[in-house]
Amino acid sequence: MEKHHVQAKFNYWDDPGNGSAPTPIYIGKGRITNERPHRAHEFIVHDISGEEDRYSLDSHGFQYCSHESREKQFTNEHAIRTTYYNECEQLLKRVTGATRVRIFNHKVRRGPTQWHHLGLKNLANRGPVTKTHVDQSYHGAELRLRWEFPDEADDIVKRRYQIINVWRPIETILKDPIGVADAGTVPDKDLVSAVMVEDDFHGEQWVVRHNPNHQWHYKHRMTPQDALLIKCFDSKKFVARRALHSAFEDPLHRDKDSRQSIEVRCLVCYDD
């Protein structure tokens, strides 16, 4: 199979170097405000097509799966929250062996790349996120767990739990594909905790300092029959605990229609 590796730019947090915390992100009231400074750095993004089996959640922090959904357009909110949520739960249980999955939100993206700057109601035009990040820091994962399971969290944290995103194209993707970085090439020292407030939930994510040793991967021409599992957190140590991810521009396809995709964010719990 011929590979389609891409030389692309990834936007990393532009650390001012004075010890100040990253600027918070605010999501709610129909809009998102994201004013963190970032700086672009070039990487080769390696196409893993034909070698998907080499990459797993525990070895690299991400995993590609062949998985067809009954949902095709993802325009019906009720169908997403019932049919598709159930499909994602069953997929994660099958792949991970987990006993319980709680989906806490999802995002459909159909808009332009620079949607953060569209002003009021920019969430209605949500597009790809082109800033390197992890959705939850280690502390942020526990914040989300305690928000979702306020009465059970003290018990759940004694066992293994994860946060995993199920990411899927709605149409075959050429423009603005998603890249994921091998967790083994990203030391914790490259990660900086950053506040993200979404409605009433005060969370915490990772922004990322540039490191030329990060190794980026993607699958060329992902279709709606492909699902990408992205691990944002794992309480278990000595496995891949998180995967950086970001949309990136493939220069050959920058003039194509806006990318359409859906990601479902899931708390994944185990009995031991």
Phi and psi restraints in degrees (value plus and minus 20) as a CYANA .aco file:
   2 GLU   PHI     -94.5   -54.5
   2 GLU   PSI     110.4   150.4
   3 LYS   PHI    -105.6   -65.6
   3 LYS   PSI     131.6   171.6
   4 HIS   PHI    -140.8  -100.8
   4 HIS   PSI      52.1    92.1
   5 HIS   PHI     -91.0   -51.0
   5 HIS   PSI     130.1   170.1
   6 VAL   PHI    -149.9  -109.9
   6 VAL   PSI     113.8   153.8
   7 GLN   PHI    -108.7   -68.7
   7 GLN   PSI      96.5   136.5
   8 ALA   PHI    -160.4  -120.4
   8 ALA   PSI     145.0   185.0
   9 LYS   PHI    -123.8   -83.8
   9 LYS   PSI     114.8   154.8
  10 PHE   PHI    -137.2   -97.2
  10 PHE   PSI     115.5   155.5
  11 ASN   PHI    -112.1   -72.1
  11 ASN   PSI      94.7   134.7
  12 TYR   PHI    -124.9   -84.9
  12 TYR   PSI     132.8   172.8
  13 TRP   PHI     -76.6   -36.6
  13 TRP   PSI     111.2   151.2
  14 ASP   PHI    -109.9   -69.9
  14 ASP   PSI      68.7   108.7
  15 ASP   PHI     -84.1   -44.1
  15 ASP   PSI      99.0   139.0
  16 PRO   PHI     -88.3   -48.3
  16 PRO   PSI     -35.3     4.7
  17 GLY   PHI      60.8   100.8
  17 GLY   PSI     -11.8    28.2
  18 ASN   PHI    -128.1   -88.1
  18 ASN   PSI      -9.6    30.4
  19 GLY   PHI      63.4   103.4
  19 GLY   PSI     -20.2    19.8
  20 SER   PHI     -94.0   -54.0
  20 SER   PSI     130.4   170.4
  21 ALA   PHI     -95.9   -55.9
  21 ALA   PSI     133.1   173.1
  22 PRO   PHI     -79.9   -39.9
  22 PRO   PSI     127.8   167.8
  23 THR   PHI     -81.1   -41.1
  23 THR   PSI     111.6   151.6
  24 PRO   PHI     -83.2   -43.2
  24 PRO   PSI     134.0   174.0
  25 ILE   PHI    -125.9   -85.9
  25 ILE   PSI     118.6   158.6
  26 TYR   PHI    -141.3  -101.3
  26 TYR   PSI     106.9   146.9
  27 ILE   PHI    -144.4  -104.4
  27 ILE   PSI     108.1   148.1
  28 GLY   PHI     131.0   171.0
  28 GLY   PSI     149.8   189.8
  29 LYS   PHI      34.9    74.9
  29 LYS   PSI      14.8    54.8
  30 GLY   PHI      63.9   103.9
  30 GLY   PSI     -14.9    25.1
  31 ARG   PHI    -168.5  -128.5
  31 ARG   PSI     146.3   186.3
  32 ILE   PHI    -146.9  -106.9
  32 ILE   PSI     117.8   157.8
  33 THR   PHI    -135.9   -95.9
  33 THR   PSI      96.9   136.9
  34 ASN   PHI    -154.3  -114.3
  34 ASN   PSI      80.3   120.3
  35 GLU   PHI    -136.1   -96.1
  35 GLU   PSI       1.1    41.1
  36 ARG   PHI     -88.5   -48.5
  36 ARG   PSI     114.4   154.4
  37 PRO   PHI     -94.5   -54.5
  37 PRO   PSI     115.2   155.2
  38 HIS   PHI    -150.4  -110.4
  38 HIS   PSI     139.0   179.0
  39 ARG   PHI    -153.6  -113.6
  39 ARG   PSI     118.2   158.2
  40 ALA   PHI    -102.3   -62.3
  40 ALA   PSI     118.7   158.7
  41 HIS   PHI    -154.7  -114.7
  41 HIS   PSI     121.9   161.9
  42 GLU   PHI    -109.7   -69.7
  42 GLU   PSI     121.0   161.0
  43 PHE   PHI    -161.8  -121.8
  43 PHE   PSI     139.0   179.0
  44 ILE   PHI    -110.0   -70.0
  44 ILE   PSI     106.1   146.1
  45 VAL   PHI    -119.0   -79.0
  45 VAL   PSI      99.7   139.7
  46 HIS   PHI    -108.9   -68.9
  46 HIS   PSI     107.5   147.5
  47 ASP   PHI     -98.4   -58.4
  47 ASP   PSI     100.3   140.3
  48 ILE   PHI    -114.8   -74.8
  48 ILE   PSI     -11.5    28.5
  49 SER   PHI     -73.2   -33.2
  49 SER   PSI     111.4   151.4
  50 GLY   PHI      67.3   107.3
  50 GLY   PSI     -30.5     9.5
  51 GLU   PHI    -145.0  -105.0
  51 GLU   PSI       4.2    44.2
  52 GLU   PHI     -76.0   -36.0
  52 GLU   PSI     -53.2   -13.2
  53 ASP   PHI     -88.1   -48.1
  53 ASP   PSI     -32.7     7.3
  54 ARG   PHI     -97.7   -57.7
  54 ARG   PSI     -33.1     6.9
  55 TYR   PHI    -137.3   -97.3
  55 TYR   PSI     107.1   147.1
  56 SER   PHI    -156.2  -116.2
  56 SER   PSI     145.2   185.2
  57 LEU   PHI     -78.3   -38.3
  57 LEU   PSI     -61.7   -21.7
  58 ASP   PHI    -102.8   -62.8
  58 ASP   PSI     -44.1    -4.1
  59 SER   PHI    -111.0   -71.0
  59 SER   PSI     -56.0   -16.0
  60 HIS   PHI    -144.9  -104.9
  60 HIS   PSI     -37.0     3.0
  61 GLY   PHI      76.1   116.1
  61 GLY   PSI     -19.8    20.2
  62 PHE   PHI    -170.3  -130.3
  62 PHE   PSI     141.1   181.1
  63 GLN   PHI    -175.7  -135.7
  63 GLN   PSI     113.3   153.3
  64 TYR   PHI    -116.9   -76.9
  64 TYR   PSI     117.8   157.8
  65 CYS   PHI    -152.5  -112.5
  65 CYS   PSI     124.1   164.1
  66 SER   PHI    -103.8   -63.8
  66 SER   PSI     102.6   142.6
  67 HIS   PHI    -180.1  -140.1
  67 HIS   PSI      97.0   137.0
  68 GLU   PHI    -117.5   -77.5
  68 GLU   PSI     115.1   155.1
  69 SER   PHI    -122.0   -82.0
  69 SER   PSI     130.0   170.0
  70 ARG   PHI     -89.0   -49.0
  70 ARG   PSI     -46.6    -6.6
  71 GLU   PHI     -99.4   -59.4
  71 GLU   PSI     119.9   159.9
  72 LYS   PHI    -141.1  -101.1
  72 LYS   PSI     -60.9   -20.9
  73 GLN   PHI    -118.3   -78.3
  73 GLN   PSI     -49.0    -9.0
  74 PHE   PHI      37.3    77.3
  74 PHE   PSI      24.9    64.9
  75 THR   PHI    -128.8   -88.8
  75 THR   PSI     -33.8     6.2
  76 ASN   PHI    -120.0   -80.0
  76 ASN   PSI      90.4   130.4
  77 GLU   PHI     -81.9   -41.9
  77 GLU   PSI     -59.0   -19.0
  78 HIS   PHI     -84.9   -44.9
  78 HIS   PSI     -62.4   -22.4
  79 ALA   PHI     -85.0   -45.0
  79 ALA   PSI     -57.1   -17.1
  80 ILE   PHI     -82.2   -42.2
  80 ILE   PSI     -66.1   -26.1
  81 ARG   PHI     -96.5   -56.5
  81 ARG   PSI     -34.1     5.9
  82 THR   PHI    -128.2   -88.2
  82 THR   PSI     -96.3   -56.3
  83 THR   PHI     -78.2   -38.2
  83 THR   PSI     -71.8   -31.8
  84 TYR   PHI     -93.0   -53.0
  84 TYR   PSI     -59.6   -19.6
  85 TYR   PHI     -76.9   -36.9
  85 TYR   PSI     -63.2   -23.2
  86 ASN   PHI     -83.3   -43.3
  86 ASN   PSI     -60.5   -20.5
  87 GLU   PHI     -81.2   -41.2
  87 GLU   PSI     -61.8   -21.8
  88 CYS   PHI     -86.4   -46.4
  88 CYS   PSI     -61.2   -21.2
  89 GLU   PHI     -79.0   -39.0
  89 GLU   PSI     -66.2   -26.2
  90 GLN   PHI     -87.4   -47.4
  90 GLN   PSI     -57.6   -17.6
  91 LEU   PHI     -81.7   -41.7
  91 LEU   PSI     -66.7   -26.7
  92 LEU   PHI     -87.0   -47.0
  92 LEU   PSI     -59.6   -19.6
  93 LYS   PHI     -81.8   -41.8
  93 LYS   PSI     -60.9   -20.9
  94 ARG   PHI     -87.4   -47.4
  94 ARG   PSI     -62.8   -22.8
  95 VAL   PHI     -94.5   -54.5
  95 VAL   PSI     -59.5   -19.5
  96 THR   PHI    -119.6   -79.6
  96 THR   PSI     -43.0    -3.0
  97 GLY   PHI      61.3   101.3
  97 GLY   PSI     -10.5    29.5
  98 ALA   PHI     -86.7   -46.7
  98 ALA   PSI     136.8   176.8
  99 THR   PHI    -120.1   -80.1
  99 THR   PSI     -36.8     3.2
 100 ARG   PHI    -168.6  -128.6
 100 ARG   PSI     115.3   155.3
 101 VAL   PHI    -151.1  -111.1
 101 VAL   PSI     107.5   147.5
 102 ARG   PHI    -137.7   -97.7
 102 ARG   PSI      94.5   134.5
 103 ILE   PHI    -105.2   -65.2
 103 ILE   PSI     106.1   146.1
 104 PHE   PHI    -128.2   -88.2
 104 PHE   PSI     -36.2     3.8
 105 ASN   PHI    -193.6  -153.6
 105 ASN   PSI     154.6   194.6
 106 HIS   PHI    -166.2  -126.2
 106 HIS   PSI     140.6   180.6
 107 LYS   PHI    -154.9  -114.9
 107 LYS   PSI     107.0   147.0
 108 VAL   PHI    -121.2   -81.2
 108 VAL   PSI     113.5   153.5
 109 ARG   PHI    -142.2  -102.2
 109 ARG   PSI     102.1   142.1
 110 ARG   PHI    -156.2  -116.2
 110 ARG   PSI     -18.4    21.6
 111 GLY   PHI    -119.3   -79.3
 111 GLY   PSI    -191.7  -151.7
 112 PRO   PHI     -94.3   -54.3
 112 PRO   PSI     144.7   184.7
 113 THR   PHI     -84.5   -44.5
 113 THR   PSI     -62.1   -22.1
 114 GLN   PHI    -112.7   -72.7
 114 GLN   PSI      21.8    61.8
 115 TRP   PHI     -89.5   -49.5
 115 TRP   PSI     -42.8    -2.8
 116 HIS   PHI     -77.6   -37.6
 116 HIS   PSI     -45.8    -5.8
 117 HIS   PHI    -119.6   -79.6
 117 HIS   PSI      -7.5    32.5
 118 LEU   PHI    -102.8   -62.8
 118 LEU   PSI     -23.8    16.2
 119 GLY   PHI      66.0   106.0
 119 GLY   PSI    -174.5  -134.5
 120 LEU   PHI     -76.6   -36.6
 120 LEU   PSI     119.9   159.9
 121 LYS   PHI      47.2    87.2
 121 LYS   PSI       4.3    44.3
 122 ASN   PHI     -87.6   -47.6
 122 ASN   PSI     -39.6     0.4
 123 LEU   PHI     -83.6   -43.6
 123 LEU   PSI     -46.1    -6.1
 124 ALA   PHI     -89.4   -49.4
 124 ALA   PSI     -36.2     3.8
 125 ASN   PHI    -136.6   -96.6
 125 ASN   PSI      12.9    52.9
 126 ARG   PHI     -78.3   -38.3
 126 ARG   PSI     108.1   148.1
 127 GLY   PHI    -144.6  -104.6
 127 GLY   PSI    -184.7  -144.7
 128 PRO   PHI     -83.6   -43.6
 128 PRO   PSI     130.6   170.6
 129 VAL   PHI    -119.9   -79.9
 129 VAL   PSI      98.7   138.7
 130 THR   PHI    -126.1   -86.1
 130 THR   PSI      13.2    53.2
 131 LYS   PHI    -143.3  -103.3
 131 LYS   PSI     106.3   146.3
 132 THR   PHI     -83.8   -43.8
 132 THR   PSI     109.2   149.2
 133 HIS   PHI    -183.7  -143.7
 133 HIS   PSI     150.5   190.5
 134 VAL   PHI    -147.8  -107.8
 134 VAL   PSI     115.6   155.6
 135 ASP   PHI     -81.5   -41.5
 135 ASP   PSI     -54.4   -14.4
 136 GLN   PHI    -151.2  -111.2
 136 GLN   PSI     117.3   157.3
 137 SER   PHI     -95.6   -55.6
 137 SER   PSI     155.6   195.6
 138 TYR   PHI     -80.9   -40.9
 138 TYR   PSI     -64.2   -24.2
 139 HIS   PHI     -88.2   -48.2
 139 HIS   PSI     -58.5   -18.5
 140 GLY   PHI     -82.9   -42.9
 140 GLY   PSI     -51.0   -11.0
 141 ALA   PHI     -84.6   -44.6
 141 ALA   PSI     -61.6   -21.6
 142 GLU   PHI     -89.6   -49.6
 142 GLU   PSI     -54.7   -14.7
 143 LEU   PHI     -78.7   -38.7
 143 LEU   PSI     -64.7   -24.7
 144 ARG   PHI     -86.3   -46.3
 144 ARG   PSI     -62.1   -22.1
 145 LEU   PHI     -78.1   -38.1
 145 LEU   PSI     -66.2   -26.2
 146 ARG   PHI     -90.8   -50.8
 146 ARG   PSI     -47.6    -7.6
 147 TRP   PHI     -90.1   -50.1
 147 TRP   PSI     -60.2   -20.2
 148 GLU   PHI    -101.5   -61.5
 148 GLU   PSI     -53.9   -13.9
 149 PHE   PHI    -147.0  -107.0
 149 PHE   PSI      44.0    84.0
 150 PRO   PHI     -80.1   -40.1
 150 PRO   PSI     -50.3   -10.3
 151 ASP   PHI    -112.5   -72.5
 151 ASP   PSI     -32.5     7.5
 152 GLU   PHI    -136.9   -96.9
 152 GLU   PSI     -28.5    11.5
 153 ALA   PHI     -80.2   -40.2
 153 ALA   PSI     -59.0   -19.0
 154 ASP   PHI     -79.6   -39.6
 154 ASP   PSI     -50.7   -10.7
 155 ASP   PHI    -102.6   -62.6
 155 ASP   PSI     -62.0   -22.0
 156 ILE   PHI     -83.3   -43.3
 156 ILE   PSI     -58.3   -18.3
 157 VAL   PHI     -87.0   -47.0
 157 VAL   PSI     -31.8     8.2
 158 LYS   PHI     -98.1   -58.1
 158 LYS   PSI     -34.2     5.8
 159 ARG   PHI    -139.6   -99.6
 159 ARG   PSI     157.7   197.7
 160 ARG   PHI     -91.5   -51.5
 160 ARG   PSI     116.0   156.0
 161 TYR   PHI    -166.0  -126.0
 161 TYR   PSI     139.3   179.3
 162 GLN   PHI    -159.7  -119.7
 162 GLN   PSI     143.5   183.5
 163 ILE   PHI    -141.5  -101.5
 163 ILE   PSI     102.9   142.9
 164 ILE   PHI    -150.1  -110.1
 164 ILE   PSI     113.0   153.0
 165 ASN   PHI    -115.1   -75.1
 165 ASN   PSI     114.5   154.5
 166 VAL   PHI    -120.6   -80.6
 166 VAL   PSI      93.2   133.2
 167 TRP   PHI    -133.2   -93.2
 167 TRP   PSI     109.8   149.8
 168 ARG   PHI    -161.8  -121.8
 168 ARG   PSI     118.7   158.7
 169 PRO   PHI     -89.9   -49.9
 169 PRO   PSI     125.7   165.7
 170 ILE   PHI    -112.6   -72.6
 170 ILE   PSI     -54.8   -14.8
 171 GLU   PHI    -146.7  -106.7
 171 GLU   PSI     136.3   176.3
 172 THR   PHI     -72.8   -32.8
 172 THR   PSI     115.1   155.1
 173 ILE   PHI    -120.9   -80.9
 173 ILE   PSI     104.5   144.5
 174 LEU   PHI    -138.1   -98.1
 174 LEU   PSI     -69.7   -29.7
 175 LYS   PHI    -100.3   -60.3
 175 LYS   PSI     117.2   157.2
 176 ASP   PHI      32.2    72.2
 176 ASP   PSI      35.9    75.9
 177 PRO   PHI     -85.0   -45.0
 177 PRO   PSI     149.1   189.1
 178 ILE   PHI    -122.0   -82.0
 178 ILE   PSI     113.4   153.4
 179 GLY   PHI    -126.4   -86.4
 179 GLY   PSI     128.4   168.4
 180 VAL   PHI    -150.8  -110.8
 180 VAL   PSI     121.3   161.3
 181 ALA   PHI    -121.9   -81.9
 181 ALA   PSI     117.9   157.9
 182 ASP   PHI     -77.8   -37.8
 182 ASP   PSI      98.8   138.8
 183 ALA   PHI     -78.8   -38.8
 183 ALA   PSI     -50.0   -10.0
 184 GLY   PHI     -89.1   -49.1
 184 GLY   PSI     -33.5     6.5
 185 THR   PHI    -119.7   -79.7
 185 THR   PSI     -16.1    23.9
 186 VAL   PHI    -140.9  -100.9
 186 VAL   PSI      77.6   117.6
 187 PRO   PHI     -92.3   -52.3
 187 PRO   PSI     136.0   176.0
 188 ASP   PHI     -77.6   -37.6
 188 ASP   PSI     -48.8    -8.8
 189 LYS   PHI     -85.6   -45.6
 189 LYS   PSI     -36.8     3.2
 190 ASP   PHI    -102.3   -62.3
 190 ASP   PSI     -27.6    12.4
 191 LEU   PHI    -122.7   -82.7
 191 LEU   PSI     117.3   157.3
 192 VAL   PHI    -148.9  -108.9
 192 VAL   PSI     105.9   145.9
 193 SER   PHI     -89.8   -49.8
 193 SER   PSI     124.4   164.4
 194 ALA   PHI    -167.3  -127.3
 194 ALA   PSI     117.7   157.7
 195 VAL   PHI     -94.5   -54.5
 195 VAL   PSI     116.4   156.4
 196 MET   PHI    -156.0  -116.0
 196 MET   PSI      97.7   137.7
 197 VAL   PHI    -124.4   -84.4
 197 VAL   PSI     102.9   142.9
 198 GLU   PHI    -142.9  -102.9
 198 GLU   PSI      88.1   128.1
 199 ASP   PHI      34.8    74.8
 199 ASP   PSI    -137.4   -97.4
 200 ASP   PHI    -113.7   -73.7
 200 ASP   PSI     -23.0    17.0
 201 PHE   PHI    -112.7   -72.7
 201 PHE   PSI     102.3   142.3
 202 HIS   PHI    -118.7   -78.7
 202 HIS   PSI      80.8   120.8
 203 GLY   PHI    -126.6   -86.6
 203 GLY   PSI    -196.4  -156.4
 204 GLU   PHI    -166.2  -126.2
 204 GLU   PSI     111.6   151.6
 205 GLN   PHI    -142.3  -102.3
 205 GLN   PSI     159.0   199.0
 206 TRP   PHI    -123.0   -83.0
 206 TRP   PSI     111.4   151.4
 207 VAL   PHI    -120.2   -80.2
 207 VAL   PSI     151.7   191.7
 208 VAL   PHI    -153.6  -113.6
 208 VAL   PSI     112.2   152.2
 209 ARG   PHI    -101.3   -61.3
 209 ARG   PSI     122.4   162.4
 210 HIS   PHI     -83.8   -43.8
 210 HIS   PSI     118.4   158.4
 211 ASN   PHI    -166.1  -126.1
 211 ASN   PSI      98.5   138.5
 212 PRO   PHI     -85.2   -45.2
 212 PRO   PSI     -30.5     9.5
 213 ASN   PHI    -103.7   -63.7
 213 ASN   PSI     -28.9    11.1
 214 HIS   PHI     -80.4   -40.4
 214 HIS   PSI     116.8   156.8
 215 GLN   PHI    -132.5   -92.5
 215 GLN   PSI      97.5   137.5
 216 TRP   PHI    -121.8   -81.8
 216 TRP   PSI     123.8   163.8
 217 HIS   PHI    -157.4  -117.4
 217 HIS   PSI     140.3   180.3
 218 TYR   PHI    -182.0  -142.0
 218 TYR   PSI     152.1   192.1
 219 LYS   PHI    -135.9   -95.9
 219 LYS   PSI     100.7   140.7
 220 HIS   PHI     -89.8   -49.8
 220 HIS   PSI     118.9   158.9
 221 ARG   PHI      37.7    77.7
 221 ARG   PSI      28.4    68.4
 222 MET   PHI     -79.1   -39.1
 222 MET   PSI     119.8   159.8
 223 THR   PHI    -134.4   -94.4
 223 THR   PSI     150.8   190.8
 224 PRO   PHI     -82.5   -42.5
 224 PRO   PSI     -31.5     8.5
 225 GLN   PHI    -110.6   -70.6
 225 GLN   PSI     -16.5    23.5
 226 ASP   PHI    -126.8   -86.8
 226 ASP   PSI     115.8   155.8
 227 ALA   PHI    -142.5  -102.5
 227 ALA   PSI     117.2   157.2
 228 LEU   PHI    -130.6   -90.6
 228 LEU   PSI     102.4   142.4
 229 LEU   PHI    -115.8   -75.8
 229 LEU   PSI     102.9   142.9
 230 ILE   PHI    -135.4   -95.4
 230 ILE   PSI      97.0   137.0
 231 LYS   PHI    -101.9   -61.9
 231 LYS   PSI     102.1   142.1
 232 CYS   PHI    -116.4   -76.4
 232 CYS   PSI     -45.9    -5.9
 233 PHE   PHI    -179.0  -139.0
 233 PHE   PSI     126.6   166.6
 234 ASP   PHI    -164.6  -124.6
 234 ASP   PSI     106.7   146.7
 235 SER   PHI     -93.9   -53.9
 235 SER   PSI     -37.8     2.2
 236 LYS   PHI     -97.1   -57.1
 236 LYS   PSI     113.1   153.1
 237 LYS   PHI    -111.6   -71.6
 237 LYS   PSI     145.8   185.8
 238 PHE   PHI      49.2    89.2
 238 PHE   PSI      -0.3    39.7
 239 VAL   PHI    -149.1  -109.1
 239 VAL   PSI     151.8   191.8
 240 ALA   PHI     -83.2   -43.2
 240 ALA   PSI     102.0   142.0
 241 ARG   PHI    -120.9   -80.9
 241 ARG   PSI     -38.5     1.5
 242 ARG   PHI    -186.0  -146.0
 242 ARG   PSI     132.0   172.0
 243 ALA   PHI    -145.6  -105.6
 243 ALA   PSI     100.9   140.9
 244 LEU   PHI     -80.0   -40.0
 244 LEU   PSI     127.3   167.3
 245 HIS   PHI    -170.6  -130.6
 245 HIS   PSI     137.1   177.1
 246 SER   PHI    -190.9  -150.9
 246 SER   PSI     127.1   167.1
 247 ALA   PHI     -90.2   -50.2
 247 ALA   PSI     133.9   173.9
 248 PHE   PHI    -164.4  -124.4
 248 PHE   PSI     140.5   180.5
 249 GLU   PHI    -115.1   -75.1
 249 GLU   PSI     104.5   144.5
 250 ASP   PHI    -110.2   -70.2
 250 ASP   PSI      92.0   132.0
 251 PRO   PHI     -75.1   -35.1
 251 PRO   PSI     -47.5    -7.5
 252 LEU   PHI     -89.6   -49.6
 252 LEU   PSI     -40.0     0.0
 253 HIS   PHI    -145.9  -105.9
 253 HIS   PSI       1.2    41.2
 254 ARG   PHI     -86.0   -46.0
 254 ARG   PSI     -40.9    -0.9
 255 ASP   PHI    -116.5   -76.5
 255 ASP   PSI     -14.3    25.7
 256 LYS   PHI     -95.2   -55.2
 256 LYS   PSI     152.1   192.1
 257 ASP   PHI     -83.1   -43.1
 257 ASP   PSI     135.2   175.2
 258 SER   PHI     -75.9   -35.9
 258 SER   PSI     120.9   160.9
 259 ARG   PHI     -85.0   -45.0
 259 ARG   PSI     122.4   162.4
 260 GLN   PHI    -138.8   -98.8
 260 GLN   PSI     106.9   146.9
 261 SER   PHI    -176.0  -136.0
 261 SER   PSI     145.7   185.7
 262 ILE   PHI    -155.8  -115.8
 262 ILE   PSI     118.6   158.6
 263 GLU   PHI    -146.2  -106.2
 263 GLU   PSI     118.2   158.2
 264 VAL   PHI    -138.7   -98.7
 264 VAL   PSI     106.8   146.8
 265 ARG   PHI    -118.9   -78.9
 265 ARG   PSI     109.0   149.0
 266 CYS   PHI    -153.5  -113.5
 266 CYS   PSI     113.1   153.1
 267 LEU   PHI    -107.6   -67.6
 267 LEU   PSI     107.9   147.9
 268 VAL   PHI    -140.2  -100.2
 268 VAL   PSI      99.4   139.4
 269 CYS   PHI    -138.9   -98.9
 269 CYS   PSI     130.3   170.3
 270 TYR   PHI    -144.7  -104.7
 270 TYR   PSI     141.6   181.6
 271 ASP   PHI    -101.3   -61.3
 271 ASP   PSI     -37.7     2.3
